Amino acid sequence: MKTWRRVSVFIFLVLFPSVVWADESLEDLFSRYFSEKIKAESVLAVVSASDEELRRGSIPGLTVCIERATVAGAVYDRLLLTLSDVLFTRKGEEVKIHSYGGAKLSGTALKKDFLEALKKNMPRYEVKTLELKGGRVTLLGVYKRKATLRMHALIRLSGQYVITGGAGTLKFDSSTNDNPFVSAVDVGRAVAKAAPGLNFSNFYASPRVTEIRVDHDMIWFTAK
């Protein structure tokens, strides 16, 4: 966390060299404020404002750096929440945000966390390979089910994330299947439902997803 603090401060100093930084204790208070609202391993708030603005309870830019956060059942490796035109009050060792002019959230989800979600939510589909590349999600796995007869099928699924109602969901549009007695379409629907979704309706500021990119075995997103 200390390393990320130094990196964040360096980036902001490069981009905003004229900014007067708040004292560390105020940033610690905001870090605690967001830690109580966001489930994550690490939450670090970075405040940029002049002394006069802070005396008025005003912050032009407030950035919250978040590591390993769980949101609506999905795990995100990194999240960056930025708030503009923040109005706040401080009472002793507590701060409270009353309003903000704008909010933006961006972040990444890793391949390993995608696989972990499928393993937990869809144990019948044993993933052999997963590729997050070129905007598409491609899976090859073995579907197993015990019924009157043991069902076994090698199913390949390929699709992409789509944005509906401000949330991102996975939709498969192609598949292959070596067992005609197993419906690849039904398995695809179940796998898509088990995969991590991008939904921040219950996150701070309730941002709506506006962009999703899939490549290099990662998922990137932006929400406003």
Wavefront OBJ file of the C-alpha trace (Angstrom):
o trace
v 0.000 0.000 0.000
v 2.877 2.407 0.799
v 4.348 1.791 -2.652
v 1.051 2.565 -4.336
v 0.711 5.740 -2.207
v 4.085 6.952 -3.490
v 3.181 6.108 -7.083
v -0.209 7.831 -6.800
v 1.329 10.951 -5.282
v 4.015 11.037 -7.983
v 1.430 10.805 -10.775
v -0.663 13.565 -9.279
v 2.343 15.831 -8.768
v 3.268 15.389 -12.414
v -0.264 16.065 -13.652
v -1.141 18.791 -11.156
v 2.102 20.500 -10.070
v 0.288 23.580 -8.688
v -1.936 21.647 -6.309
v -1.508 22.174 -2.565
v -1.827 18.791 -0.868
v -3.889 18.206 2.250
v -2.165 17.096 5.433
v -1.679 13.353 5.766
v -4.107 13.049 8.699
v -6.983 14.314 6.536
v -6.165 11.753 3.849
v -6.084 9.073 6.535
v -9.542 10.152 7.688
v -10.910 9.934 4.160
v -9.231 6.549 3.715
v -11.034 5.326 6.821
v -14.288 6.923 5.641
v -14.213 4.928 2.398
v -12.909 1.761 4.067
v -16.161 1.646 6.017
v -18.157 1.830 2.785
v -16.094 -0.322 0.408
v -15.157 -3.962 1.013
v -11.505 -4.236 0.008
v -8.056 -5.246 1.216
v -6.700 -1.726 0.847
v -8.299 1.713 0.487
v -6.185 4.860 0.077
v -7.633 8.349 -0.372
v -5.642 11.111 -2.071
v -6.871 14.687 -1.543
v -5.887 17.624 -3.771
v -6.985 21.073 -2.611
v -5.629 24.422 -1.499
v -5.595 25.445 2.159
v -8.389 27.919 1.501
v -10.538 25.285 -0.180
v -10.051 22.923 2.735
v -11.068 25.615 5.201
v -14.309 26.010 3.230
v -14.858 22.247 3.283
v -14.303 21.984 -0.451
v -12.123 19.538 -2.414
v -11.797 19.959 -6.211
v -10.493 16.428 -6.644
v -10.649 13.379 -4.387
v -9.184 10.100 -5.605
v -9.669 6.744 -3.881
v -7.238 3.937 -4.805
v -8.675 0.516 -3.998
v -7.016 -2.913 -4.042
v -8.690 -6.332 -4.123
v -12.279 -5.182 -3.780
v -15.368 -7.384 -3.828
v -18.411 -5.801 -5.467
v -21.654 -7.698 -6.103
v -19.794 -10.998 -5.819
v -17.054 -10.069 -8.303
v -13.436 -9.505 -7.268
v -11.517 -6.569 -8.751
v -7.766 -6.342 -8.535
v -7.675 -2.535 -8.790
v -10.326 0.176 -8.652
v -9.867 3.922 -8.983
v -12.721 6.137 -7.802
v -12.476 9.855 -8.561
v -14.861 12.462 -7.167
v -14.935 16.107 -8.221
v -16.203 19.216 -6.418
v -16.571 17.471 -3.067
v -18.176 19.268 -0.126
v -17.351 17.837 3.302
v -17.216 18.557 7.011
v -14.751 17.386 9.615
v -15.611 16.778 13.234
v -12.729 15.603 15.369
v -11.343 12.437 13.822
v -14.247 11.932 11.419
v -15.082 13.336 8.017
v -18.380 13.300 6.174
v -19.014 13.919 2.486
v -22.212 15.857 1.856
v -22.105 16.128 -1.922
v -19.919 15.847 -5.009
v -20.240 17.175 -8.532
v -19.141 14.099 -10.459
v -17.917 10.555 -9.991
v -15.945 8.155 -12.173
v -14.891 4.582 -11.484
v -12.400 2.515 -13.451
v -10.666 -0.757 -12.732
v -9.488 -4.210 -13.698
v -10.444 -7.812 -13.064
v -7.895 -10.593 -13.439
v -8.062 -13.949 -15.195
v -7.398 -15.836 -11.952
v -10.400 -14.214 -10.264
v -12.585 -14.956 -13.286
v -11.627 -18.631 -13.027
v -12.211 -18.675 -9.277
v -15.729 -17.299 -9.757
v -16.562 -19.995 -12.318
v -15.155 -22.714 -10.079
v -17.311 -21.530 -7.207
v -20.513 -20.735 -9.089
v -20.441 -23.399 -11.831
v -18.607 -26.493 -10.518
v -20.143 -28.727 -13.216
v -18.125 -26.925 -15.880
v -14.428 -27.687 -15.390
v -12.445 -25.065 -17.276
v -9.433 -26.340 -19.210
v -8.446 -23.087 -20.898
v -9.589 -19.478 -20.623
v -8.602 -16.686 -22.977
v -9.398 -13.004 -22.453
v -8.240 -11.438 -25.696
v -9.354 -9.133 -28.477
v -12.545 -8.126 -26.723
v -13.724 -11.718 -26.359
v -13.964 -14.333 -23.625
v -13.196 -17.861 -24.846
v -13.518 -20.954 -22.667
v -12.859 -24.624 -23.227
v -14.148 -26.902 -20.507
v -15.703 -30.211 -19.588
v -19.323 -30.239 -18.487
v -20.230 -33.111 -16.163
v -23.562 -34.047 -14.691
v -24.836 -37.111 -12.885
v -28.312 -38.120 -14.026
v -29.781 -41.501 -15.006
v -26.747 -41.681 -17.234
v -23.507 -39.854 -16.559
v -23.295 -36.826 -18.840
v -19.960 -35.645 -20.142
v -19.294 -33.026 -22.824
v -16.323 -31.017 -24.045
v -17.766 -27.555 -24.716
v -16.071 -24.507 -26.143
v -17.770 -21.155 -25.527
v -16.926 -17.763 -26.980
v -18.571 -14.409 -26.386
v -18.187 -10.878 -25.092
v -19.354 -8.523 -22.393
v -22.330 -6.333 -23.260
v -23.644 -3.311 -21.385
v -27.316 -3.316 -20.444
v -28.883 -0.897 -17.996
v -25.519 0.368 -16.822
v -24.161 -3.109 -15.990
v -21.875 -5.451 -17.914
v -22.863 -9.081 -18.451
v -21.229 -11.872 -20.422
v -23.034 -13.191 -23.484
v -21.832 -16.197 -25.482
v -22.592 -16.152 -29.200
v -20.744 -19.239 -30.431
v -20.016 -22.728 -29.133
v -18.853 -26.216 -30.032
v -19.913 -29.435 -28.335
v -18.896 -33.077 -28.726
v -22.028 -34.498 -27.046
v -25.398 -34.027 -28.823
v -27.246 -35.014 -25.647
v -25.987 -31.922 -23.827
v -27.237 -28.470 -24.784
v -24.275 -26.144 -25.289
v -26.704 -23.211 -25.288
v -27.993 -24.083 -21.833
v -24.486 -24.658 -20.505
v -23.414 -21.338 -22.005
v -26.242 -19.510 -20.249
v -25.283 -21.088 -16.929
v -21.586 -20.299 -17.379
v -22.362 -16.695 -18.349
v -24.486 -16.305 -15.235
v -21.701 -17.775 -13.095
v -19.049 -15.482 -14.605
v -18.196 -12.176 -12.907
v -20.624 -9.404 -13.801
v -19.812 -5.704 -13.787
v -22.519 -4.158 -11.645
v -21.901 -1.162 -9.380
v -25.450 -0.180 -8.497
v -24.672 -0.816 -4.815
v -21.180 0.673 -4.930
v -20.318 4.185 -3.752
v -21.944 6.752 -6.097
v -23.659 3.918 -8.028
v -21.750 4.506 -11.286
v -23.071 2.965 -14.511
v -20.708 1.013 -16.737
v -19.919 2.880 -19.955
v -17.009 0.901 -21.408
v -15.608 -2.629 -21.152
v -12.381 -3.880 -22.715
v -11.116 -7.463 -22.678
v -7.500 -8.211 -23.573
v -4.174 -9.465 -22.237
v -6.010 -11.861 -19.877
v -7.684 -8.940 -18.081
v -10.979 -7.084 -18.057
v -10.910 -3.257 -17.967
v -13.958 -1.090 -17.405
v -15.068 2.496 -16.926
v -18.217 3.608 -15.124
v -19.751 7.054 -14.529
l 1 2 3 4 5 6 7 8 9 10 11 12 13 14 15 16 17 18 19 20 21 22 23 24 25 26 27 28 29 30 31 32 33 34 35 36 37 38 39 40 41 42 43 44 45 46 47 48 49 50 51 52 53 54 55 56 57 58 59 60 61 62 63 64 65 66 67 68 69 70 71 72 73 74 75 76 77 78 79 80 81 82 83 84 85 86 87 88 89 90 91 92 93 94 95 96 97 98 99 100 101 102 103 104 105 106 107 108 109 110 111 112 113 114 115 116 117 118 119 120 121 122 123 124 125 126 127 128 129 130 131 132 133 134 135 136 137 138 139 140 141 142 143 144 145 146 147 148 149 150 151 152 153 154 155 156 157 158 159 160 161 162 163 164 165 166 167 168 169 170 171 172 173 174 175 176 177 178 179 180 181 182 183 184 185 186 187 188 189 190 191 192 193 194 195 196 197 198 199 200 201 202 203 204 205 206 207 208 209 210 211 212 213 214 215 216 217 218 219 220 221 222 223 224
